[in-house]
């Protein structure tokens, strides 16, 4: 057990962020203490330029990386140490305590909220179909794909967009499952699928990638956020509060511009209205 002297600086830092020592000690002492003992914050990350990527010098970079480092600094913690993982390994790894939280940003869904908790969102958008230039099949919504049995749809699986497609009537044999955004685009460009569904802002430069973006205006608003273990509520709450400050004071938008991440000016006002995961999925904590 830590003595009072070792707790003094962490307590001051947490109090400055608006959190009492009592709440920290009762709810989240193990996570805060283990991070400080280790001297690092281990975070599950994914290669999603320009949000998260490794620089030529081998350093973690990107709008999302810098945003999280600002949040952690405000919480009195060191910069994150990324663990570059496959998406499917992140939830099991989180549950197994292989790292402290998932910073890659998972879509907030009812199923995920049964096993994890999310901070306030740091990304929000409608769904969009990414098709070949000129939209040869004239697709405007996922429902159009459901009405055309020979049309193939690429999706990251499992994901909320796969669920949305199935609910719209797309048959399982129409779905081409891919591991990430890059693979989804490549599937369309390589003529293995007619469309790839992902959020409207996910592909940084669609024209350069060889696709055209068609927003499905019938789709529900989706949001993604860092993901935490259910035991780490106080840590999540501290993270959310500092993230909210950066979204609302203009820092979020400036970081997106700094790294050439598109649509930061469109997303920031939307995110300012989303203070918790429950704003997207009411059953989420």
C-alpha positions as CSV (number, residue, x, y, z in Angstrom):
1,X,0.0,0.0,0.0
2,X,1.2,3.5,-0.9
3,X,2.1,5.9,2.0
4,X,0.7,9.4,2.1
5,X,3.8,11.0,0.8
6,X,3.6,9.1,-2.4
7,X,-0.1,9.9,-2.9
8,X,0.3,13.6,-2.3
9,X,1.2,14.8,-5.9
10,X,-1.3,12.4,-7.6
11,X,-4.1,13.7,-5.2
12,X,-3.3,17.3,-6.1
13,X,-3.4,16.6,-9.8
14,X,-6.7,14.7,-9.6
15,X,-8.3,17.4,-7.5
16,X,-7.2,20.0,-10.0
17,X,-9.2,18.1,-12.6
18,X,-12.3,18.2,-10.4
19,X,-12.1,14.8,-8.8
20,X,-11.9,14.1,-5.1
21,X,-9.3,11.8,-3.5
22,X,-12.1,9.9,-1.9
23,X,-13.7,9.0,-5.3
24,X,-10.3,8.1,-6.7
25,X,-9.4,5.9,-3.7
26,X,-12.7,4.1,-3.6
27,X,-13.3,3.6,-7.3
28,X,-10.2,3.5,-9.3
29,X,-7.1,3.3,-7.1
30,X,-5.7,0.2,-8.8
31,X,-5.7,1.7,-12.3
32,X,-4.3,5.1,-11.3
33,X,-1.7,3.5,-9.0
34,X,-0.6,0.8,-11.5
35,X,-0.1,3.5,-14.2
36,X,2.0,5.6,-11.9
37,X,4.0,2.6,-10.7
38,X,4.6,1.5,-14.3
39,X,5.4,5.1,-15.4
40,X,3.4,4.6,-18.6
41,X,-0.1,4.4,-19.9
42,X,-0.5,1.4,-22.2
43,X,-3.1,2.0,-24.8
44,X,-4.5,-0.2,-27.6
45,X,-4.1,1.7,-30.8
46,X,-4.7,1.1,-34.5
47,X,-3.0,2.5,-37.6
48,X,-5.5,5.1,-38.8
49,X,-3.6,8.0,-40.5
50,X,-3.9,10.9,-39.9
51,X,-5.5,10.1,-36.5
52,X,-3.1,7.5,-35.2
53,X,0.1,6.3,-36.9
54,X,3.8,5.7,-36.5
55,X,6.1,8.4,-37.8
56,X,9.2,7.6,-39.9
57,X,11.2,8.1,-36.7
58,X,9.1,5.4,-35.0
59,X,7.1,7.8,-32.8
60,X,3.3,7.6,-32.3
61,X,1.7,10.5,-34.0
62,X,-1.7,11.8,-35.2
63,X,-4.6,14.0,-34.2
64,X,-6.0,11.2,-32.0
65,X,-2.7,10.4,-30.3
66,X,-2.0,14.1,-29.5
67,X,-5.6,14.6,-28.2
68,X,-5.3,11.7,-25.8
69,X,-1.9,12.8,-24.6
70,X,-3.4,16.2,-23.8
71,X,-6.2,14.4,-21.8
72,X,-3.7,12.3,-20.0
73,X,-1.5,15.2,-19.1
74,X,-4.5,17.1,-17.6
75,X,-5.1,14.0,-15.5
76,X,-1.5,14.1,-14.2
77,X,-0.4,11.0,-16.2
78,X,2.4,10.4,-18.7
79,X,1.9,10.2,-22.4
80,X,0.5,7.0,-23.8
81,X,2.5,4.1,-24.9
82,X,0.7,2.6,-27.9
83,X,0.2,-1.1,-28.5
84,X,-0.5,-1.5,-32.2
85,X,-3.1,-4.3,-32.4
86,X,-5.7,-5.8,-34.7
87,X,-9.2,-4.5,-33.9
88,X,-10.4,-8.0,-32.9
89,X,-7.7,-8.3,-30.3
90,X,-8.6,-5.1,-28.5
91,X,-11.7,-6.1,-26.4
92,X,-10.2,-9.4,-25.2
93,X,-6.9,-7.7,-24.4
94,X,-8.7,-5.0,-22.4
95,X,-10.6,-7.5,-20.4
96,X,-7.4,-9.5,-19.8
97,X,-5.6,-6.3,-18.5
98,X,-3.0,-6.4,-21.2
99,X,-3.3,-2.6,-21.4
100,X,-5.0,0.3,-19.6
101,X,-7.7,1.3,-22.2
102,X,-8.5,1.2,-25.9
103,X,-7.7,4.5,-27.6
104,X,-8.4,3.4,-31.1
105,X,-12.0,4.4,-30.8
106,X,-14.7,1.7,-31.1
107,X,-18.2,2.4,-32.3
108,X,-20.6,2.7,-29.4
109,X,-23.0,-0.2,-29.6
110,X,-25.5,-1.8,-27.2
111,X,-23.6,-5.1,-27.4
112,X,-20.3,-3.6,-26.5
113,X,-21.8,-1.6,-23.6
114,X,-22.7,-5.0,-22.0
115,X,-19.0,-5.7,-21.5
116,X,-17.1,-2.3,-21.5
117,X,-17.7,1.4,-20.8
118,X,-17.0,4.3,-23.2
119,X,-15.8,7.9,-22.6
120,X,-17.7,10.7,-24.2
121,X,-17.4,10.4,-28.0
122,X,-14.5,11.9,-29.9
123,X,-15.9,11.0,-33.4
124,X,-19.4,11.1,-34.8
125,X,-20.9,10.7,-38.3
126,X,-23.5,9.2,-40.5
127,X,-22.9,6.0,-42.5
128,X,-21.6,6.3,-46.0
129,X,-21.2,4.0,-49.0
130,X,-17.8,4.2,-50.6
131,X,-18.3,3.2,-54.3
132,X,-16.3,3.5,-57.5
133,X,-16.2,6.9,-59.1
134,X,-19.4,7.7,-60.9
135,X,-21.4,5.3,-58.6
136,X,-22.0,2.8,-61.4
137,X,-24.8,1.0,-59.5
138,X,-26.4,4.3,-58.5
139,X,-26.5,3.3,-54.8
140,X,-27.7,5.9,-52.3
141,X,-28.6,3.9,-49.3
142,X,-28.0,0.4,-47.8
143,X,-31.6,-0.4,-48.6
144,X,-30.7,-0.1,-52.3
145,X,-28.1,-2.9,-51.8
146,X,-30.8,-5.0,-50.0
147,X,-33.0,-4.7,-53.1
148,X,-30.2,-5.8,-55.4
149,X,-29.1,-9.4,-54.5
150,X,-26.1,-9.4,-56.8
151,X,-24.6,-6.3,-55.1
152,X,-21.8,-7.0,-52.7
153,X,-21.2,-4.8,-49.6
154,X,-17.8,-4.7,-47.7
155,X,-18.0,-4.2,-44.0
156,X,-15.6,-4.4,-41.0
157,X,-16.9,-7.3,-38.9
158,X,-18.1,-7.2,-36.2
159,X,-19.3,-3.7,-36.3
160,X,-22.4,-1.6,-36.1
161,X,-22.5,-1.0,-39.8
162,X,-22.7,-4.8,-40.4
163,X,-25.7,-4.9,-38.0
164,X,-27.2,-1.9,-39.8
165,X,-26.9,-3.6,-43.2
166,X,-28.4,-6.8,-42.0
167,X,-31.4,-4.9,-40.4
168,X,-31.9,-3.1,-43.7
169,X,-32.3,-6.5,-45.4
170,X,-28.8,-7.1,-46.8
171,X,-28.3,-10.9,-47.0
172,X,-25.3,-12.5,-45.3
173,X,-24.1,-13.8,-48.7
174,X,-23.9,-10.2,-50.0
175,X,-21.5,-9.2,-47.3
176,X,-17.7,-9.2,-47.8
177,X,-16.0,-8.9,-44.4
178,X,-12.8,-6.9,-44.1
179,X,-10.4,-6.1,-41.2
180,X,-10.0,-2.4,-41.6
181,X,-10.7,0.8,-43.6
182,X,-7.8,0.3,-46.0
183,X,-8.9,-3.2,-46.8
184,X,-12.5,-2.0,-47.3
185,X,-11.5,0.6,-49.9
186,X,-9.2,-1.9,-51.6
187,X,-12.1,-4.4,-51.9
188,X,-14.1,-1.9,-53.9
189,X,-11.2,-0.6,-56.0
190,X,-10.3,-4.3,-56.7
191,X,-14.0,-5.0,-57.8
192,X,-14.5,-7.6,-55.0
193,X,-17.4,-5.5,-53.6
194,X,-19.6,-2.8,-55.1
195,X,-19.6,-0.7,-52.0
196,X,-17.9,-0.4,-48.6
197,X,-19.8,1.0,-45.7
198,X,-18.1,3.0,-43.0
199,X,-18.6,6.4,-41.4
200,X,-18.7,9.3,-43.8
201,X,-15.4,10.8,-42.5
202,X,-13.4,7.6,-42.2
203,X,-11.6,7.7,-45.5
204,X,-9.3,10.8,-45.4
205,X,-8.9,11.4,-49.1
206,X,-11.6,9.4,-51.0
207,X,-10.7,10.7,-54.5
208,X,-7.0,9.8,-54.0
209,X,-8.0,6.4,-52.6
210,X,-10.1,5.8,-55.8
211,X,-13.6,5.9,-54.3
212,X,-16.6,8.2,-54.1
213,X,-18.5,8.9,-50.9
214,X,-22.3,8.6,-50.8
215,X,-23.8,9.5,-47.4
216,X,-26.7,7.2,-46.4
217,X,-29.0,9.9,-45.0
218,X,-31.3,7.3,-43.6
219,X,-28.6,5.9,-41.4
220,X,-28.6,6.6,-37.6
221,X,-25.9,8.8,-36.2
222,X,-22.9,6.7,-35.0
223,X,-20.1,7.7,-32.6
224,X,-16.9,6.2,-31.4
225,X,-14.9,6.7,-28.3
226,X,-12.1,5.3,-26.2
227,X,-13.1,2.1,-24.4
228,X,-12.5,1.1,-20.7
229,X,-13.1,-1.8,-18.4
230,X,-16.3,-1.6,-16.4
231,X,-14.3,-1.4,-13.1
232,X,-12.6,1.8,-14.3
233,X,-15.5,4.2,-14.0
234,X,-13.7,7.0,-12.2
235,X,-10.8,6.8,-14.6
236,X,-13.3,7.0,-17.5
237,X,-15.1,9.9,-16.0
238,X,-11.8,11.8,-15.5
239,X,-10.9,11.1,-19.1
240,X,-14.3,12.2,-20.3
241,X,-14.2,15.5,-18.5
242,X,-10.8,16.5,-19.8
243,X,-11.7,15.3,-23.3
244,X,-14.9,17.5,-23.2
245,X,-12.8,20.6,-22.3
246,X,-10.6,20.0,-25.4
247,X,-13.6,19.5,-27.6
248,X,-15.4,22.6,-26.4
249,X,-12.4,25.0,-26.2
250,X,-11.4,24.6,-29.9
251,X,-8.4,22.4,-29.3
252,X,-10.0,19.4,-31.0
253,X,-10.7,21.3,-34.2
254,X,-7.1,22.8,-34.3
255,X,-5.6,19.3,-33.8
256,X,-7.6,17.9,-36.7
257,X,-6.4,20.8,-38.9
258,X,-2.8,20.4,-37.8
259,X,-2.7,16.8,-39.0
260,X,-4.8,17.4,-42.1
261,X,-7.7,15.3,-40.7
262,X,-10.8,16.3,-42.6
263,X,-14.1,17.6,-41.2
264,X,-12.9,18.6,-37.8
265,X,-14.9,21.8,-38.1
266,X,-18.1,19.8,-38.8
267,X,-17.5,17.3,-36.1
268,X,-16.6,19.5,-33.2
269,X,-20.0,21.2,-32.9
270,X,-21.7,17.8,-33.1
271,X,-19.4,16.3,-30.5
272,X,-20.0,19.2,-28.1
273,X,-23.6,18.0,-27.8
274,X,-22.6,14.4,-27.1
275,X,-21.3,14.2,-23.5
276,X,-21.6,10.5,-22.9
277,X,-22.1,7.1,-24.7
278,X,-25.7,7.1,-23.5
279,X,-26.4,10.0,-25.9
280,X,-25.9,7.5,-28.7
281,X,-27.1,4.3,-27.1
282,X,-29.4,5.0,-24.1
283,X,-28.6,1.7,-22.4
284,X,-24.9,2.5,-22.2
285,X,-23.4,3.7,-18.9
